[in-house]
């Protein structure tokens, strides 16, 4: 799946000086998912070169070296041919290893992948954790094994409970995901995309036991026949007429929106679209209405501002934004803007309250949105961007 992105693009990160990149190239460092720890392309390129040297000199059998080499090359944007070659060389050096299966599956994810099957088998028998657990979850999701909402999936449920117990996800991501679910109507179907957008909600449902009435759909997986067929079965509706073929690359901006509209019509359930999912749903853009932290599909116009205000007043839990950090919280640099996006998605309601003469609610909401920005983990320049946006709508 694609990595999670914030709604508004932030200012570009300044490139490292060449001397700094050269110095970094001499010292191999752990390369984590870009969601967890983001760097610029120069850093990933330097790390790819550093780990390549380790593999070539002393690490031919070193799974850790191969894993970091793969991660750095992947995030540096090396070509598909290069990545295929890297995975093939890894398979010859550490054949049958979990590291090889994890990297091979991520290089070519598919519900039919033998590497994915190996990962799922090992996940059921071992203590797969953190980012590795997400690879197994991605495979299980692509196969349609999590399309049933609250239906049991022992391997996935075990992985998610472990992530929950060990505090894998930062609290700010889980709280934001909780409020998104909290604002949706009962029985909602939520079309999401990106690791944190999907997996945080699955964790809340399957490990924390909340909002289990809602169904999270991974939009990008709709292009896998196994996934969309499992989804239609779970919803107890027929596949889209005339859509028996596999959607093509040209369908990317059209097909998911077509599915969302079809699901809403056939199930009668409320359908929501993630704020970070809009590029997949351009064909229904004029039928999406901002209800706060998610966009609701509706073929007819309605007072979505009133619905968003109702969510703010009686459904969202925003007071935590004013509370101090009672303990040190971890934060992921690749998802640093999620909390600040409260200001983007709800900021327009401050002005709406004031125009309606409700100064009290306007002031309370502004105070919470301001705190969301000030206490987020984005840089000072980005905070100013968010605050400027909030103040323009004050």
C-alpha atoms as a printed R data frame, in Angstrom:
    type eleno elety resid chain resno       x       y       z
1   ATOM     1    CA   UNK     A     1   0.000   0.000   0.000
2   ATOM     2    CA   UNK     A     2   1.016   3.564  -0.419
3   ATOM     3    CA   UNK     A     3   2.381   5.373   2.550
4   ATOM     4    CA   UNK     A     4   0.133   7.699   4.440
5   ATOM     5    CA   UNK     A     5   0.243  11.324   3.323
6   ATOM     6    CA   UNK     A     6  -1.009  14.457   5.024
7   ATOM     7    CA   UNK     A     7  -3.792  16.367   3.289
8   ATOM     8    CA   UNK     A     8  -1.845  19.507   2.384
9   ATOM     9    CA   UNK     A     9   1.667  19.246   0.962
10  ATOM    10    CA   UNK     A    10   4.291  20.635   3.267
11  ATOM    11    CA   UNK     A    11   7.228  22.705   2.204
12  ATOM    12    CA   UNK     A    12   9.965  20.654   0.603
13  ATOM    13    CA   UNK     A    13  12.706  19.450   2.928
14  ATOM    14    CA   UNK     A    14  16.023  21.055   2.134
15  ATOM    15    CA   UNK     A    15  18.534  18.683   0.546
16  ATOM    16    CA   UNK     A    16  21.549  17.670   2.551
17  ATOM    17    CA   UNK     A    17  24.876  19.170   1.665
18  ATOM    18    CA   UNK     A    18  26.947  16.842  -0.494
19  ATOM    19    CA   UNK     A    19  29.600  16.646   2.180
20  ATOM    20    CA   UNK     A    20  27.022  15.503   4.723
21  ATOM    21    CA   UNK     A    21  25.648  12.865   2.348
22  ATOM    22    CA   UNK     A    22  29.152  11.629   1.670
23  ATOM    23    CA   UNK     A    23  29.853  11.361   5.378
24  ATOM    24    CA   UNK     A    24  26.634   9.443   5.948
25  ATOM    25    CA   UNK     A    25  27.545   7.022   3.178
26  ATOM    26    CA   UNK     A    26  30.458   5.820   5.279
27  ATOM    27    CA   UNK     A    27  28.251   4.804   8.211
28  ATOM    28    CA   UNK     A    28  25.438   2.294   7.548
29  ATOM    29    CA   UNK     A    29  22.348   3.119   9.606
30  ATOM    30    CA   UNK     A    30  19.080   1.320  10.209
31  ATOM    31    CA   UNK     A    31  16.590   2.134   7.461
32  ATOM    32    CA   UNK     A    32  12.995   2.085   8.631
33  ATOM    33    CA   UNK     A    33   9.740   2.627   6.774
34  ATOM    34    CA   UNK     A    34   9.353   6.156   5.511
35  ATOM    35    CA   UNK     A    35   6.182   6.448   7.556
36  ATOM    36    CA   UNK     A    36   8.123   5.855  10.759
37  ATOM    37    CA   UNK     A    37  11.295   7.756   9.968
38  ATOM    38    CA   UNK     A    38  11.363   9.908   6.838
39  ATOM    39    CA   UNK     A    39  14.510  11.185   5.094
40  ATOM    40    CA   UNK     A    40  15.234  12.812   1.760
41  ATOM    41    CA   UNK     A    41  16.310  10.866  -1.319
42  ATOM    42    CA   UNK     A    42  19.982  11.746  -0.833
43  ATOM    43    CA   UNK     A    43  20.001  10.002   2.552
44  ATOM    44    CA   UNK     A    44  18.404   6.833   1.156
45  ATOM    45    CA   UNK     A    45  20.794   6.791  -1.778
46  ATOM    46    CA   UNK     A    46  23.795   7.116   0.525
47  ATOM    47    CA   UNK     A    47  22.485   4.318   2.731
48  ATOM    48    CA   UNK     A    48  21.890   2.068  -0.284
49  ATOM    49    CA   UNK     A    49  25.539   2.519  -1.231
50  ATOM    50    CA   UNK     A    50  26.701   1.946   2.347
51  ATOM    51    CA   UNK     A    51  24.717  -1.283   2.799
52  ATOM    52    CA   UNK     A    52  25.736  -2.490  -0.645
53  ATOM    53    CA   UNK     A    53  29.350  -2.328   0.485
54  ATOM    54    CA   UNK     A    54  28.502  -4.314   3.622
55  ATOM    55    CA   UNK     A    55  26.800  -7.006   1.538
56  ATOM    56    CA   UNK     A    56  29.710  -7.155  -0.893
57  ATOM    57    CA   UNK     A    57  32.419  -7.355   1.777
58  ATOM    58    CA   UNK     A    58  31.302  -9.080   4.960
59  ATOM    59    CA   UNK     A    59  27.525  -9.437   4.793
60  ATOM    60    CA   UNK     A    60  26.678 -11.888   2.045
61  ATOM    61    CA   UNK     A    61  24.833 -14.023   4.623
62  ATOM    62    CA   UNK     A    62  23.781 -11.116   6.815
63  ATOM    63    CA   UNK     A    63  19.993 -10.779   6.683
64  ATOM    64    CA   UNK     A    64  20.092  -7.422   8.454
65  ATOM    65    CA   UNK     A    65  22.445  -6.017   5.809
66  ATOM    66    CA   UNK     A    66  20.239  -7.273   2.974
67  ATOM    67    CA   UNK     A    67  17.106  -5.880   4.614
68  ATOM    68    CA   UNK     A    68  18.602  -2.421   5.043
69  ATOM    69    CA   UNK     A    69  20.022  -2.497   1.510
70  ATOM    70    CA   UNK     A    70  16.570  -3.327   0.144
71  ATOM    71    CA   UNK     A    71  14.820  -0.629   2.209
72  ATOM    72    CA   UNK     A    72  17.310   2.075   1.268
73  ATOM    73    CA   UNK     A    73  17.228   1.201  -2.438
74  ATOM    74    CA   UNK     A    74  13.434   1.069  -2.418
75  ATOM    75    CA   UNK     A    75  12.975   4.459  -0.799
76  ATOM    76    CA   UNK     A    76  15.728   5.944  -2.947
77  ATOM    77    CA   UNK     A    77  13.564   5.132  -5.955
78  ATOM    78    CA   UNK     A    78  15.807   2.600  -7.683
79  ATOM    79    CA   UNK     A    79  14.313   1.138 -10.873
80  ATOM    80    CA   UNK     A    80  12.044  -1.909 -10.940
81  ATOM    81    CA   UNK     A    81  14.735  -3.855 -12.805
82  ATOM    82    CA   UNK     A    82  17.287  -2.999 -10.115
83  ATOM    83    CA   UNK     A    83  14.944  -4.043  -7.312
84  ATOM    84    CA   UNK     A    84  14.130  -7.325  -9.072
85  ATOM    85    CA   UNK     A    85  17.850  -8.023  -9.379
86  ATOM    86    CA   UNK     A    86  18.474  -7.131  -5.723
87  ATOM    87    CA   UNK     A    87  15.734  -9.495  -4.539
88  ATOM    88    CA   UNK     A    88  17.087 -12.288  -6.774
89  ATOM    89    CA   UNK     A    89  20.585 -11.859  -5.343
90  ATOM    90    CA   UNK     A    90  19.151 -11.844  -1.827
91  ATOM    91    CA   UNK     A    91  17.355 -15.103  -2.577
92  ATOM    92    CA   UNK     A    92  20.631 -16.734  -3.583
93  ATOM    93    CA   UNK     A    93  22.456 -15.431  -0.500
94  ATOM    94    CA   UNK     A    94  19.821 -15.996   2.208
95  ATOM    95    CA   UNK     A    95  17.418 -18.475   0.578
96  ATOM    96    CA   UNK     A    96  14.267 -19.346   2.466
97  ATOM    97    CA   UNK     A    97  14.829 -16.620   5.058
98  ATOM    98    CA   UNK     A    98  11.985 -14.522   6.418
99  ATOM    99    CA   UNK     A    99  13.931 -11.422   5.339
100 ATOM   100    CA   UNK     A   100  13.972 -12.597   1.729
101 ATOM   101    CA   UNK     A   101  10.243 -13.410   1.757
102 ATOM   102    CA   UNK     A   102   9.390 -10.022   3.315
103 ATOM   103    CA   UNK     A   103  11.436  -8.081   0.776
104 ATOM   104    CA   UNK     A   104  10.312 -10.180  -2.196
105 ATOM   105    CA   UNK     A   105   6.656  -9.710  -1.299
106 ATOM   106    CA   UNK     A   106   7.019  -5.975  -0.823
107 ATOM   107    CA   UNK     A   107   8.816  -5.748  -4.151
108 ATOM   108    CA   UNK     A   108   5.924  -7.479  -5.927
109 ATOM   109    CA   UNK     A   109   2.835  -7.596  -3.685
110 ATOM   110    CA   UNK     A   110   0.034  -9.838  -4.858
111 ATOM   111    CA   UNK     A   111  -2.575 -12.045  -3.195
112 ATOM   112    CA   UNK     A   112  -1.096 -14.914  -5.238
113 ATOM   113    CA   UNK     A   113   2.467 -14.339  -4.044
114 ATOM   114    CA   UNK     A   114   4.184 -17.467  -2.658
115 ATOM   115    CA   UNK     A   115   6.285 -15.099  -0.543
116 ATOM   116    CA   UNK     A   116   3.131 -13.647   1.006
117 ATOM   117    CA   UNK     A   117   1.918 -17.145   1.817
118 ATOM   118    CA   UNK     A   118   5.215 -17.941   3.534
119 ATOM   119    CA   UNK     A   119   5.003 -14.727   5.573
120 ATOM   120    CA   UNK     A   120   1.434 -15.490   6.664
121 ATOM   121    CA   UNK     A   121   2.396 -19.035   7.677
122 ATOM   122    CA   UNK     A   122   5.297 -17.778   9.763
123 ATOM   123    CA   UNK     A   123   3.174 -15.016  11.263
124 ATOM   124    CA   UNK     A   124   0.755 -17.650  12.536
125 ATOM   125    CA   UNK     A   125   3.604 -19.536  14.208
126 ATOM   126    CA   UNK     A   126   5.954 -16.817  15.470
127 ATOM   127    CA   UNK     A   127   6.066 -13.365  17.028
128 ATOM   128    CA   UNK     A   128   6.182 -11.199  13.907
129 ATOM   129    CA   UNK     A   129   6.201  -7.578  15.061
130 ATOM   130    CA   UNK     A   130   5.922  -3.954  14.007
131 ATOM   131    CA   UNK     A   131   6.539  -3.180  10.361
132 ATOM   132    CA   UNK     A   132   7.021  -6.882   9.544
133 ATOM   133    CA   UNK     A   133   3.578  -7.589  10.967
134 ATOM   134    CA   UNK     A   134   2.149  -4.983   8.612
135 ATOM   135    CA   UNK     A   135   3.559  -6.893   5.629
136 ATOM   136    CA   UNK     A   136   1.690 -10.005   6.771
137 ATOM   137    CA   UNK     A   137  -1.446  -7.962   7.403
138 ATOM   138    CA   UNK     A   138  -1.184  -6.444   3.929
139 ATOM   139    CA   UNK     A   139  -1.068  -9.916   2.365
140 ATOM   140    CA   UNK     A   140  -4.039 -11.160   4.399
141 ATOM   141    CA   UNK     A   141  -5.985  -8.022   3.523
142 ATOM   142    CA   UNK     A   142  -5.197  -8.351  -0.198
143 ATOM   143    CA   UNK     A   143  -6.550 -11.899  -0.126
144 ATOM   144    CA   UNK     A   144  -9.822 -10.607   1.274
145 ATOM   145    CA   UNK     A   145  -9.471 -12.256   4.683
146 ATOM   146    CA   UNK     A   146 -10.276  -8.999   6.493
147 ATOM   147    CA   UNK     A   147 -13.234  -7.955   4.329
148 ATOM   148    CA   UNK     A   148 -15.749  -9.270   6.802
149 ATOM   149    CA   UNK     A   149 -15.420  -6.366   9.222
150 ATOM   150    CA   UNK     A   150 -15.663  -8.067  12.618
151 ATOM   151    CA   UNK     A   151 -15.363 -11.596  11.193
152 ATOM   152    CA   UNK     A   152 -12.495 -13.498  12.858
153 ATOM   153    CA   UNK     A   153  -9.117 -13.819  11.192
154 ATOM   154    CA   UNK     A   154  -6.937 -15.445  13.873
155 ATOM   155    CA   UNK     A   155  -3.550 -14.565  12.375
156 ATOM   156    CA   UNK     A   156  -4.454 -10.930  11.698
157 ATOM   157    CA   UNK     A   157  -6.169 -10.519  15.062
158 ATOM   158    CA   UNK     A   158  -3.104 -11.898  16.851
159 ATOM   159    CA   UNK     A   159  -0.770  -9.532  14.990
160 ATOM   160    CA   UNK     A   160  -2.952  -6.506  15.672
161 ATOM   161    CA   UNK     A   161  -3.332  -7.344  19.372
162 ATOM   162    CA   UNK     A   162   0.442  -7.611  19.684
163 ATOM   163    CA   UNK     A   163   0.927  -4.225  18.012
164 ATOM   164    CA   UNK     A   164  -1.666  -2.760  20.377
165 ATOM   165    CA   UNK     A   165  -0.057  -4.236  23.499
166 ATOM   166    CA   UNK     A   166   3.422  -3.108  22.471
167 ATOM   167    CA   UNK     A   167   2.364   0.417  21.517
168 ATOM   168    CA   UNK     A   168   3.553   0.127  17.937
169 ATOM   169    CA   UNK     A   169   1.456   3.037  16.633
170 ATOM   170    CA   UNK     A   170   1.890   6.549  18.045
171 ATOM   171    CA   UNK     A   171  -1.069   7.660  20.120
172 ATOM   172    CA   UNK     A   172  -1.759  10.668  17.874
173 ATOM   173    CA   UNK     A   173  -2.424   8.370  14.911
174 ATOM   174    CA   UNK     A   174  -4.790   6.136  16.869
175 ATOM   175    CA   UNK     A   175  -6.696   9.067  18.354
176 ATOM   176    CA   UNK     A   176  -7.144  10.674  14.949
177 ATOM   177    CA   UNK     A   177  -8.331   7.360  13.465
178 ATOM   178    CA   UNK     A   178 -10.691   6.875  16.395
179 ATOM   179    CA   UNK     A   179 -12.264  10.290  15.823
180 ATOM   180    CA   UNK     A   180 -12.670   9.539  12.130
181 ATOM   181    CA   UNK     A   181 -14.603   6.366  12.961
182 ATOM   182    CA   UNK     A   182 -16.468   8.133  15.746
183 ATOM   183    CA   UNK     A   183 -17.824  10.737  13.332
184 ATOM   184    CA   UNK     A   184 -19.250   8.220  10.863
185 ATOM   185    CA   UNK     A   185 -22.815   6.937  10.885
186 ATOM   186    CA   UNK     A   186 -23.488   3.458  12.242
187 ATOM   187    CA   UNK     A   187 -22.674   0.676   9.781
188 ATOM   188    CA   UNK     A   188 -20.479   2.948   7.681
189 ATOM   189    CA   UNK     A   189 -18.189   1.699   4.914
190 ATOM   190    CA   UNK     A   190 -14.930   3.652   4.812
191 ATOM   191    CA   UNK     A   191 -12.753   3.687   1.682
192 ATOM   192    CA   UNK     A   192  -9.194   4.271   2.903
193 ATOM   193    CA   UNK     A   193  -5.660   3.933   1.631
194 ATOM   194    CA   UNK     A   194  -2.198   3.890   3.155
195 ATOM   195    CA   UNK     A   195  -0.769   1.811   5.973
196 ATOM   196    CA   UNK     A   196  -1.740   4.062   8.862
197 ATOM   197    CA   UNK     A   197  -5.146   5.005   7.463
198 ATOM   198    CA   UNK     A   198  -6.107   1.325   7.112
199 ATOM   199    CA   UNK     A   199  -4.201  -0.518   9.817
200 ATOM   200    CA   UNK     A   200  -4.822   1.956  12.650
201 ATOM   201    CA   UNK     A   201  -8.549   1.459  12.145
202 ATOM   202    CA   UNK     A   202  -8.248  -2.318  11.938
203 ATOM   203    CA   UNK     A   203  -6.265  -2.236  15.195
204 ATOM   204    CA   UNK     A   204  -8.932  -0.144  16.914
205 ATOM   205    CA   UNK     A   205 -11.630  -2.535  15.734
206 ATOM   206    CA   UNK     A   206  -9.930  -5.885  16.233
207 ATOM   207    CA   UNK     A   207  -7.613  -5.204  19.177
208 ATOM   208    CA   UNK     A   208  -9.275  -2.343  21.099
209 ATOM   209    CA   UNK     A   209 -12.777  -3.599  20.246
210 ATOM   210    CA   UNK     A   210 -14.366  -0.302  19.143
211 ATOM   211    CA   UNK     A   211 -16.440   0.590  16.063
212 ATOM   212    CA   UNK     A   212 -16.663  -2.989  14.902
213 ATOM   213    CA   UNK     A   213 -19.885  -2.175  13.013
214 ATOM   214    CA   UNK     A   214 -17.897  -0.311  10.361
215 ATOM   215    CA   UNK     A   215 -16.101  -1.806   7.364
216 ATOM   216    CA   UNK     A   216 -12.719  -0.476   6.249
217 ATOM   217    CA   UNK     A   217 -12.051  -0.934   2.522
218 ATOM   218    CA   UNK     A   218  -8.506  -0.629   1.157
219 ATOM   219    CA   UNK     A   219  -9.024   1.289  -2.090
220 ATOM   220    CA   UNK     A   220  -5.819   0.297  -3.870
221 ATOM   221    CA   UNK     A   221  -6.582  -3.407  -3.288
222 ATOM   222    CA   UNK     A   222  -9.764  -3.134  -5.358
223 ATOM   223    CA   UNK     A   223  -7.527  -3.820  -8.339
224 ATOM   224    CA   UNK     A   224  -6.903  -7.346  -6.994
225 ATOM   225    CA   UNK     A   225  -9.685  -9.734  -8.112
226 ATOM   226    CA   UNK     A   226  -9.425 -11.777  -4.885
227 ATOM   227    CA   UNK     A   227  -9.928  -8.693  -2.739
228 ATOM   228    CA   UNK     A   228 -12.860  -7.139  -4.538
229 ATOM   229    CA   UNK     A   229 -14.617 -10.501  -4.920
230 ATOM   230    CA   UNK     A   230 -14.272 -11.104  -1.166
231 ATOM   231    CA   UNK     A   231 -15.599  -7.593  -0.530
232 ATOM   232    CA   UNK     A   232 -18.706  -8.144  -2.632
233 ATOM   233    CA   UNK     A   233 -19.314 -11.487  -0.922
234 ATOM   234    CA   UNK     A   234 -18.996  -9.903   2.518
235 ATOM   235    CA   UNK     A   235 -21.459  -7.168   1.537
236 ATOM   236    CA   UNK     A   236 -23.768  -9.773  -0.017
237 ATOM   237    CA   UNK     A   237 -24.073  -7.931  -3.312
238 ATOM   238    CA   UNK     A   238 -23.368  -8.967  -6.896
239 ATOM   239    CA   UNK     A   239 -20.177  -7.816  -8.617
240 ATOM   240    CA   UNK     A   240 -20.492  -4.661 -10.708
241 ATOM   241    CA   UNK     A   241 -22.174  -5.592 -13.997
242 ATOM   242    CA   UNK     A   242 -19.792  -5.536 -16.951
243 ATOM   243    CA   UNK     A   243 -16.791  -5.376 -14.673
244 ATOM   244    CA   UNK     A   244 -15.663  -8.993 -14.703
245 ATOM   245    CA   UNK     A   245 -12.270  -8.061 -16.112
246 ATOM   246    CA   UNK     A   246  -9.400  -6.847 -14.002
247 ATOM   247    CA   UNK     A   247  -9.303  -3.035 -13.899
248 ATOM   248    CA   UNK     A   248  -6.439  -1.561 -15.905
249 ATOM   249    CA   UNK     A   249  -3.960   1.154 -14.999
250 ATOM   250    CA   UNK     A   250  -6.185   3.607 -16.878
251 ATOM   251    CA   UNK     A   251  -8.972   2.802 -14.409
252 ATOM   252    CA   UNK     A   252  -6.996   4.023 -11.405
253 ATOM   253    CA   UNK     A   253  -8.818   7.331 -11.020
254 ATOM   254    CA   UNK     A   254 -12.223   5.962 -12.030
255 ATOM   255    CA   UNK     A   255 -12.774   2.417 -10.827
256 ATOM   256    CA   UNK     A   256 -12.589   2.900  -7.016
257 ATOM   257    CA   UNK     A   257 -15.113   5.731  -7.197
258 ATOM   258    CA   UNK     A   258 -17.336   3.537  -9.313
259 ATOM   259    CA   UNK     A   259 -17.113   0.810  -6.654
260 ATOM   260    CA   UNK     A   260 -17.886   3.254  -3.827
261 ATOM   261    CA   UNK     A   261 -20.993   4.564  -5.592
262 ATOM   262    CA   UNK     A   262 -22.129   1.031  -6.453
263 ATOM   263    CA   UNK     A   263 -21.641  -0.174  -2.867
264 ATOM   264    CA   UNK     A   264 -23.609   2.789  -1.499
265 ATOM   265    CA   UNK     A   265 -26.496   2.120  -3.895
266 ATOM   266    CA   UNK     A   266 -26.675  -1.647  -3.421
267 ATOM   267    CA   UNK     A   267 -26.136  -1.842   0.340
268 ATOM   268    CA   UNK     A   268 -27.918   1.315   1.440
269 ATOM   269    CA   UNK     A   269 -25.114   1.808   3.963
270 ATOM   270    CA   UNK     A   270 -23.399   5.175   4.482
271 ATOM   271    CA   UNK     A   271 -20.166   5.379   2.463
272 ATOM   272    CA   UNK     A   272 -17.222   7.596   3.401
273 ATOM   273    CA   UNK     A   273 -14.001   8.441   1.603
274 ATOM   274    CA   UNK     A   274 -10.698   9.145   3.336
275 ATOM   275    CA   UNK     A   275  -9.337  12.700   2.986
276 ATOM   276    CA   UNK     A   276  -6.147  11.066   1.640
277 ATOM   277    CA   UNK     A   277  -8.032   8.978  -0.904
278 ATOM   278    CA   UNK     A   278  -9.365  11.616  -3.250
279 ATOM   279    CA   UNK     A   279  -7.071  10.829  -6.200
280 ATOM   280    CA   UNK     A   280  -8.798   7.444  -6.468
281 ATOM   281    CA   UNK     A   281 -12.322   8.878  -6.490
282 ATOM   282    CA   UNK     A   282 -12.257  11.724  -8.998
283 ATOM   283    CA   UNK     A   283 -15.274  10.365 -10.870
284 ATOM   284    CA   UNK     A   284 -17.494  10.999  -7.823
285 ATOM   285    CA   UNK     A   285 -15.761  14.200  -6.669
286 ATOM   286    CA   UNK     A   286 -18.929  16.292  -7.034
287 ATOM   287    CA   UNK     A   287 -20.827  13.849  -4.803
288 ATOM   288    CA   UNK     A   288 -18.417  13.940  -1.862
289 ATOM   289    CA   UNK     A   289 -19.268  16.158   1.103
290 ATOM   290    CA   UNK     A   290 -16.968  17.086   3.980
291 ATOM   291    CA   UNK     A   291 -18.557  15.840   7.200
292 ATOM   292    CA   UNK     A   292 -15.507  16.687   9.271
293 ATOM   293    CA   UNK     A   293 -12.688  14.169   9.245
294 ATOM   294    CA   UNK     A   294 -14.019  12.140   6.305
295 ATOM   295    CA   UNK     A   295 -15.955  12.805   3.115
296 ATOM   296    CA   UNK     A   296 -19.392  11.246   2.717
297 ATOM   297    CA   UNK     A   297 -20.731  10.077  -0.620
298 ATOM   298    CA   UNK     A   298 -24.210  11.317  -1.497
299 ATOM   299    CA   UNK     A   299 -25.887  11.420  -4.929
300 ATOM   300    CA   UNK     A   300 -27.999  14.378  -3.736
301 ATOM   301    CA   UNK     A   301 -26.862  17.573  -1.952
302 ATOM   302    CA   UNK     A   302 -27.532  17.943   1.779
303 ATOM   303    CA   UNK     A   303 -26.472  20.163   4.688
304 ATOM   304    CA   UNK     A   304 -23.076  18.589   5.308
305 ATOM   305    CA   UNK     A   305 -21.947  21.593   7.388
306 ATOM   306    CA   UNK     A   306 -24.665  20.793   9.912
307 ATOM   307    CA   UNK     A   307 -23.535  17.160   9.926
308 ATOM   308    CA   UNK     A   308 -19.922  18.202  10.520
309 ATOM   309    CA   UNK     A   309 -20.977  20.490  13.377
310 ATOM   310    CA   UNK     A   310 -22.949  17.666  14.951
311 ATOM   311    CA   UNK     A   311 -19.834  15.493  14.828
312 ATOM   312    CA   UNK     A   312 -17.783  18.242  16.497
313 ATOM   313    CA   UNK     A   313 -20.399  18.885  19.163
314 ATOM   314    CA   UNK     A   314 -21.412  15.371  20.126
315 ATOM   315    CA   UNK     A   315 -19.216  12.687  18.523
316 ATOM   316    CA   UNK     A   316 -15.562  13.699  18.243
317 ATOM   317    CA   UNK     A   317 -13.324  13.518  21.309
318 ATOM   318    CA   UNK     A   318 -11.159  16.632  20.934
319 ATOM   319    CA   UNK     A   319 -10.499  17.671  24.533
320 ATOM   320    CA   UNK     A   320  -7.361  15.512  24.625
321 ATOM   321    CA   UNK     A   321  -5.732  18.074  22.340
322 ATOM   322    CA   UNK     A   322  -5.668  20.506  25.277
323 ATOM   323    CA   UNK     A   323  -4.162  18.046  27.743
324 ATOM   324    CA   UNK     A   324  -0.451  17.828  28.520
325 ATOM   325    CA   UNK     A   325   1.556  14.787  27.504
326 ATOM   326    CA   UNK     A   326   1.392  12.681  30.653
327 ATOM   327    CA   UNK     A   327   4.234  10.546  29.377
328 ATOM   328    CA   UNK     A   328   6.703  10.790  26.532
329 ATOM   329    CA   UNK     A   329   4.951   9.843  23.302
330 ATOM   330    CA   UNK     A   330   6.646   8.388  20.275
331 ATOM   331    CA   UNK     A   331   6.067  10.109  16.950
332 ATOM   332    CA   UNK     A   332   6.610   9.032  13.366
333 ATOM   333    CA   UNK     A   333   8.187  11.654  11.140
334 ATOM   334    CA   UNK     A   334   6.446  10.304   8.039
335 ATOM   335    CA   UNK     A   335   3.017  10.895   9.600
336 ATOM   336    CA   UNK     A   336   3.850  14.022  11.559
337 ATOM   337    CA   UNK     A   337   1.129  16.146   9.958
338 ATOM   338    CA   UNK     A   338  -1.835  13.933  10.785
339 ATOM   339    CA   UNK     A   339  -2.778  15.695  14.020
340 ATOM   340    CA   UNK     A   340  -2.283  19.135  12.449
341 ATOM   341    CA   UNK     A   341  -4.824  18.170   9.807
342 ATOM   342    CA   UNK     A   342  -7.595  18.714  12.337
343 ATOM   343    CA   UNK     A   343  -7.092  22.387  11.464
344 ATOM   344    CA   UNK     A   344  -7.406  21.713   7.725
345 ATOM   345    CA   UNK     A   345 -10.480  19.498   7.924
346 ATOM   346    CA   UNK     A   346 -12.388  21.378  10.642
347 ATOM   347    CA   UNK     A   347 -11.046  24.929  10.373
348 ATOM   348    CA   UNK     A   348 -13.854  26.180   8.115
349 ATOM   349    CA   UNK     A   349 -16.373  25.382  10.872
350 ATOM   350    CA   UNK     A   350 -14.921  28.102  13.119
351 ATOM   351    CA   UNK     A   351 -16.025  30.769  10.656
352 ATOM   352    CA   UNK     A   352 -19.370  29.040  10.147
353 ATOM   353    CA   UNK     A   353 -20.062  29.116  13.890
354 ATOM   354    CA   UNK     A   354 -19.152  32.801  14.076
355 ATOM   355    CA   UNK     A   355 -21.299  33.687  11.074
356 ATOM   356    CA   UNK     A   356 -24.177  31.913  12.820
357 ATOM   357    CA   UNK     A   357 -23.561  34.026  15.952
358 ATOM   358    CA   UNK     A   358 -22.318  31.086  18.031
359 ATOM   359    CA   UNK     A   359 -19.164  32.696  19.407
360 ATOM   360    CA   UNK     A   360 -18.842  30.166  22.225
361 ATOM   361    CA   UNK     A   361 -18.572  27.117  19.978
362 ATOM   362    CA   UNK     A   362 -16.348  29.027  17.549
363 ATOM   363    CA   UNK     A   363 -13.913  29.887  20.334
364 ATOM   364    CA   UNK     A   364 -13.903  26.356  21.763
365 ATOM   365    CA   UNK     A   365 -13.249  24.751  18.402
366 ATOM   366    CA   UNK     A   366 -10.533  27.262  17.496
367 ATOM   367    CA   UNK     A   367  -8.777  26.601  20.825
368 ATOM   368    CA   UNK     A   368  -8.663  22.861  20.135
369 ATOM   369    CA   UNK     A   369  -7.568  23.227  16.526
370 ATOM   370    CA   UNK     A   370  -4.833  25.640  17.508
371 ATOM   371    CA   UNK     A   371  -3.608  23.169  20.135
372 ATOM   372    CA   UNK     A   372  -3.678  20.378  17.520
373 ATOM   373    CA   UNK     A   373  -1.228  22.347  15.406
374 ATOM   374    CA   UNK     A   374   0.973  23.652  18.213
375 ATOM   375    CA   UNK     A   375   1.360  20.213  19.799
376 ATOM   376    CA   UNK     A   376   1.876  18.336  16.557
377 ATOM   377    CA   UNK     A   377   5.335  17.061  15.678
378 ATOM   378    CA   UNK     A   378   5.710  18.944  12.391
379 ATOM   379    CA   UNK     A   379   8.419  21.579  12.037
380 ATOM   380    CA   UNK     A   380   7.937  25.223  12.905
381 ATOM   381    CA   UNK     A   381   7.618  26.308   9.281
382 ATOM   382    CA   UNK     A   382   4.880  23.764   8.667
383 ATOM   383    CA   UNK     A   383   3.108  24.807  11.869
384 ATOM   384    CA   UNK     A   384   3.011  28.363  10.566
385 ATOM   385    CA   UNK     A   385   1.430  27.124   7.340
386 ATOM   386    CA   UNK     A   386  -1.299  25.323   9.248
387 ATOM   387    CA   UNK     A   387  -1.876  28.249  11.598
388 ATOM   388    CA   UNK     A   388  -2.109  30.664   8.669
389 ATOM   389    CA   UNK     A   389  -4.743  28.426   7.137
390 ATOM   390    CA   UNK     A   390  -6.642  28.208  10.428
391 ATOM   391    CA   UNK     A   391  -6.487  31.954  11.029
392 ATOM   392    CA   UNK     A   392  -7.755  32.719   7.507
393 ATOM   393    CA   UNK     A   393 -10.864  30.738   8.391
394 ATOM   394    CA   UNK     A   394 -11.265  32.147  11.880
